[in-house]
Amino acid sequence: MKPLRILHSESSTGWGGQEHRTLKEMVELRSRGHIVELVCPGNARLGARATDEGLAVHHARMRGGFDVRSMVKIKALLQKRKFDVLNTHSGHDSIVAGTAARLARVPLVVRTRHLALPVSSLATYTMIPHRVIAVSQYVRRYLISMGVAEGRIETIYDGVPRPECHHPSNLRAELGIDSRAIVVAMVAIVRDKKGHEDLIEAVRPMLAARSNLHVVMAGDGPWFQKIHDLVASYELADRIHLLGFRTDITNVLRGCDFFVLPTHQEALGQSFIEAMACGLPVIGTDVDGVPELITHDVNGLLVPAHDPCSLRNAIRRLTDDAGLRARLGRAGRHLTDFRFTIDQMADQTVAFYRRGIEERRSHA
């Protein structure tokens, strides 16, 4: 079958789960023989990471919905490269690149919805794209409730490649943590609603009583200095380790005993999938799309959001019960192998693209 020519657009300049999923998808589809390229602002982290992966990256500002200069530039790119699909990911690029694609008569325009936040522009789901990808059933139900036609939206879960587990982690040596210590991992952009403060509040009394307990937080973001200062104010920098932005997340996870993300709002939770793929038991909050990943006491533990006391009890359970950690970790690894693989995500995405193109041709 003829390879697809796919252009992804992203106006965000930061790095989080949305950008990480987009990059994984691009790299995987390229490996299957498709032509995959990206258009983004010149200072976008996704663009830098895509360049490192050898992907073709084009630059456009996409500063707002009325960035006509970017629109004209992207329209010319779409026509010159004869793309079959434009897949947009954020608000500004969905308007600018999406409109350019409509003007260029690209066969299929797709919007992926990565977030559990309220929609700010319904037109970027109803008028501009032909089809919509939701990253969870929760997101799909929300978009339908907002007026997006049910038949135009498909849920495609995130997928992760099988992690390389035969290489030992060097995280503990890097941080000077004893091999017998219990290490709790959190991987998330450091911003509002991710629950960094809840985790700190939950573990504070435990750290005072348990000298072998450590927490590592990987990620950066707009709240990094705030969380850094909070940890410093409690004099816990030697027990709560802020790693900042890391590209070796698998190495970080393999150096830990279990994973915690006490998020207040989450469309799905890519970090949970990555942790489970490494065999780690997980603790999450019972919000939005998270229960689509975690079944309480089966492959992880669920606690209420904004509840450091319940979170502390769950952390205590996993800290004190190696058997429970092993049981939940095995179940999580089985789930990711069965339902959340990079192959499944790629297969479903390509099938969705091809089906959308064919349906539009048949209706033309």
C-alpha positions in Angstrom: 0.0 0.0 0.0 1.2 3.5 -0.9 2.9 5.3 2.0 1.1 8.3 3.4 2.6 11.8 3.4 1.8 13.2 6.9 2.5 16.7 8.2 2.1 17.3 12.0 1.7 20.9 13.3 2.4 22.0 16.9 2.3 25.6 18.1 3.3 24.7 21.6 7.0 25.4 22.4 7.1 23.4 25.7 7.6 19.7 26.4 5.1 17.5 28.0 3.0 14.4 27.4 1.4 15.9 24.3 4.7 16.6 22.6 6.2 13.3 23.7 3.3 11.3 22.2 3.5 13.3 19.0 7.2 12.6 18.6 6.8 8.8 19.3 4.0 8.6 16.7 6.1 10.5 14.1 9.1 8.3 14.6 7.1 5.1 14.5 5.2 5.9 11.4 8.4 6.9 9.6 9.9 3.5 10.6 6.9 2.0 8.7 7.8 3.8 5.5 5.5 6.8 5.7 6.7 10.4 5.0 6.4 12.2 8.2 7.3 15.9 8.8 6.7 18.6 11.4 5.9 22.3 11.3 6.4 24.2 14.6 7.9 27.5 15.9 11.6 27.8 15.7 12.0 27.6 19.5 9.8 24.6 20.0 11.3 21.7 22.0 9.4 19.2 19.9 11.2 20.6 16.8 14.6 20.2 18.4 13.8 16.6 19.5 12.4 15.8 16.0 15.5 17.2 14.4 17.6 15.0 16.6 15.6 12.0 15.4 16.4 13.0 11.8 12.8 14.1 10.9 12.2 17.0 8.5 11.2 20.1 10.5 9.7 23.3 9.1 9.3 26.5 11.1 6.3 28.9 11.3 5.4 31.1 14.2 1.7 30.3 14.5 1.4 33.0 17.2 -2.4 33.2 17.0 -5.4 32.4 14.9 -4.8 35.4 12.6 -1.2 34.8 11.8 -1.7 35.1 8.1 2.0 35.0 7.3 2.3 31.6 8.9 -0.9 30.5 7.2 0.4 31.4 3.8 3.8 29.7 4.5 2.2 26.5 5.6 -0.3 26.4 2.7 2.7 26.6 0.3 4.5 23.8 2.2 1.4 21.6 2.0 1.0 22.2 -1.7 4.6 21.7 -2.5 5.1 18.5 -0.5 1.6 17.1 -1.5 0.7 15.9 2.0 -2.2 13.5 2.4 -2.8 14.3 6.0 -2.3 17.3 8.3 -2.5 16.4 12.0 -2.8 19.4 14.3 -2.3 19.3 18.1 -2.8 22.7 19.8 -5.2 25.6 19.4 -3.1 28.1 17.4 -1.8 25.6 14.9 -5.2 24.0 14.6 -6.5 27.4 13.3 -3.5 28.5 11.3 -2.2 25.2 9.8 -5.7 23.7 9.7 -7.1 26.6 7.7 -4.0 26.5 5.4 -4.7 22.8 4.8 -8.3 23.5 4.0 -7.2 26.2 1.5 -4.6 23.8 0.1 -7.3 21.0 -0.3 -5.3 18.5 1.8 -7.3 15.2 1.6 -7.6 14.9 5.4 -7.2 17.3 8.3 -7.1 15.7 11.8 -7.1 17.3 15.2 -5.7 15.3 18.2 -7.1 16.3 21.6 -4.6 15.6 24.3 -6.0 17.5 27.2 -8.7 17.2 29.8 -9.1 21.0 29.9 -12.3 22.8 28.7 -12.3 23.5 24.9 -11.5 27.1 24.1 -12.4 27.0 20.4 -15.0 24.5 19.3 -14.3 25.4 15.7 -11.0 23.6 15.9 -12.9 20.4 16.4 -16.1 20.9 14.4 -15.4 23.2 11.4 -11.7 23.0 10.6 -10.7 19.3 10.9 -12.4 16.5 9.1 -11.8 14.0 11.9 -10.7 14.1 15.5 -8.5 11.8 17.6 -9.2 11.6 21.4 -6.5 10.2 23.6 -9.0 8.6 26.0 -12.7 7.7 26.2 -13.1 10.5 28.8 -11.9 13.1 26.2 -14.1 11.5 23.5 -17.2 11.7 25.7 -16.4 15.3 26.6 -16.0 16.4 23.0 -19.3 14.7 22.0 -21.0 16.5 24.9 -19.7 19.8 23.5 -21.2 19.1 20.1 -18.6 17.3 18.1 -20.3 14.6 15.9 -19.8 11.1 17.5 -18.9 9.5 14.1 -16.0 12.0 13.6 -14.1 11.1 16.8 -12.0 8.0 17.5 -10.1 7.2 20.7 -6.6 6.1 20.1 -4.7 5.4 23.3 -1.1 6.3 23.8 1.4 3.5 23.3 5.0 3.0 24.5 7.8 0.9 23.0 8.9 -2.1 25.1 11.6 -0.6 27.4 15.1 -1.8 27.4 15.2 -3.5 30.8 18.5 -5.4 30.5 20.6 -2.3 31.2 20.9 -1.5 34.9 19.8 2.0 36.0 22.5 4.4 37.2 20.0 6.7 38.9 20.8 5.7 42.5 24.6 6.0 41.9 24.0 9.5 40.3 22.0 10.6 43.4 24.0 8.7 46.0 21.0 6.6 47.1 21.6 3.3 48.8 20.5 0.2 46.8 18.3 -0.9 49.8 16.4 2.4 49.9 12.8 2.7 48.7 12.6 5.2 45.9 9.3 6.8 44.7 9.2 8.3 41.2 7.1 11.1 39.8 7.5 12.1 36.1 5.5 15.2 35.0 5.8 18.7 33.7 6.1 20.9 36.8 3.0 23.0 36.7 -0.4 23.6 38.3 -2.7 20.6 38.7 0.0 17.9 38.5 0.1 17.4 42.3 3.7 18.0 43.2 2.7 19.8 46.3 0.3 17.0 47.3 3.1 14.4 47.0 5.5 16.6 49.1 2.8 17.0 51.8 2.1 13.3 51.8 5.7 12.2 52.2 6.9 14.8 54.7 6.0 12.9 57.8 7.1 9.6 56.3 10.6 11.0 55.4 11.1 12.1 59.1 10.3 8.5 60.2 11.9 6.5 57.4 15.5 7.2 56.6 15.5 4.8 53.7 12.7 6.6 51.7 13.5 8.9 48.8 11.4 10.7 46.2 12.6 11.7 42.7 10.7 14.2 40.5 11.6 14.3 36.9 10.5 17.2 34.7 10.6 20.9 34.4 8.1 23.6 33.7 6.7 26.9 35.0 6.4 25.8 38.6 9.9 24.3 38.8 11.3 27.1 41.0 8.2 27.2 43.2 8.6 23.4 43.9 12.3 23.8 44.3 11.8 26.5 46.9 9.2 24.5 48.7 11.5 21.5 49.0 14.3 23.7 50.2 12.1 25.4 52.8 11.4 22.0 54.4 15.2 21.1 54.2 14.4 18.0 52.2 16.6 18.5 49.1 18.6 15.4 50.1 15.4 13.3 50.2 13.2 14.8 47.5 15.4 15.0 44.4 14.3 17.4 41.6 15.9 16.1 38.5 14.7 18.7 36.0 14.2 17.8 32.3 15.4 14.3 31.5 15.6 12.4 28.2 16.4 9.1 30.0 13.0 8.5 31.6 13.3 4.7 31.3 16.6 4.9 33.2 15.0 7.0 35.9 12.0 4.7 36.3 14.1 1.5 36.4 16.0 3.1 39.4 12.8 3.4 41.4 10.4 1.0 43.3 7.1 2.5 42.4 5.5 5.5 40.6 3.2 8.2 41.9 1.3 10.9 40.0 -1.3 12.7 42.2 -2.7 14.7 39.3 -5.8 16.9 39.6 -6.6 16.7 35.9 -5.5 14.2 33.3 -6.7 13.2 29.9 -5.1 9.8 30.2 -1.6 9.8 31.8 1.3 8.8 29.5 3.7 8.6 32.5 1.6 5.9 34.1 1.9 3.8 30.9 5.7 4.3 30.8 6.0 3.3 34.5 3.8 0.2 34.1 5.8 -0.8 31.0 8.9 -0.8 33.3 7.1 -3.1 35.7 6.5 -0.4 38.4 3.3 -0.4 40.5 1.6 3.0 40.2 -0.5 5.3 42.4 -2.8 7.6 40.6 -5.8 9.8 41.3 -9.4 8.9 40.4 -9.9 11.7 37.9 -10.8 12.1 34.2 -9.1 9.4 32.1 -6.8 7.9 34.7 -9.2 5.0 35.7 -9.0 3.9 32.0 -5.4 2.9 32.9 -5.5 2.0 36.6 -7.9 -0.5 38.2 -7.6 -0.1 41.9 -5.8 -3.0 43.7 -5.3 -4.8 40.3 -2.5 -3.0 38.5 -2.2 0.1 40.8 -3.8 2.1 43.5 -6.3 5.0 43.0 -6.8 7.8 45.6 -8.9 10.9 45.6 -7.3 14.1 44.1 -6.3 16.9 46.5 -6.0 14.3 49.4 -2.4 14.0 50.8 -3.6 11.8 53.7 -5.1 9.2 51.3 -2.0 9.5 49.1 0.2 8.9 52.2 -1.7 5.8 53.1 -1.2 4.4 49.6 2.5 5.2 49.6 2.8 3.5 52.9 1.1 0.4 51.6 3.6 0.1 48.7 6.6 1.0 50.8 5.8 -1.7 53.4 4.6 -4.5 51.1 7.1 -5.8 48.6 4.7 -8.6 47.6 2.0 -6.0 46.7 4.5 -4.0 44.7 5.5 -7.1 42.8 1.8 -8.2 42.1 0.7 -4.7 40.9 3.9 -4.3 38.9 3.3 -7.6 37.0 -0.3 -6.7 36.3 0.7 -3.3 35.0 3.4 -4.7 32.7 0.9 -7.2 31.4 -1.7 -4.4 30.7 0.8 -2.3 28.7 2.0 -5.3 26.7 -1.6 -6.1 25.9 -3.3 -2.7 25.3 -0.8 0.2 25.2 1.9 -0.6 22.7 3.5 1.7 20.2 2.6 -0.8 17.5 -1.1 -0.6 18.4 -1.1 3.2 18.5 0.6 3.3 15.1 -1.7 0.7 13.5 -4.8 2.5 14.7 -3.5 5.9 13.6 -2.7 4.8 10.1 -6.0 2.9 9.8 -7.8 6.0 11.0 -6.0 8.2 8.4 -6.7 5.8 5.5 -10.3 5.4 6.5 -10.8 9.1 6.7 -9.3 9.7 3.3 -11.3 7.0 1.7 -14.6 8.2 3.3 -14.0 11.7 2.1 -13.2 10.5 -1.4 -16.3 8.3 -1.6 -18.5 11.3 -0.5 -16.9 13.7 -3.0 
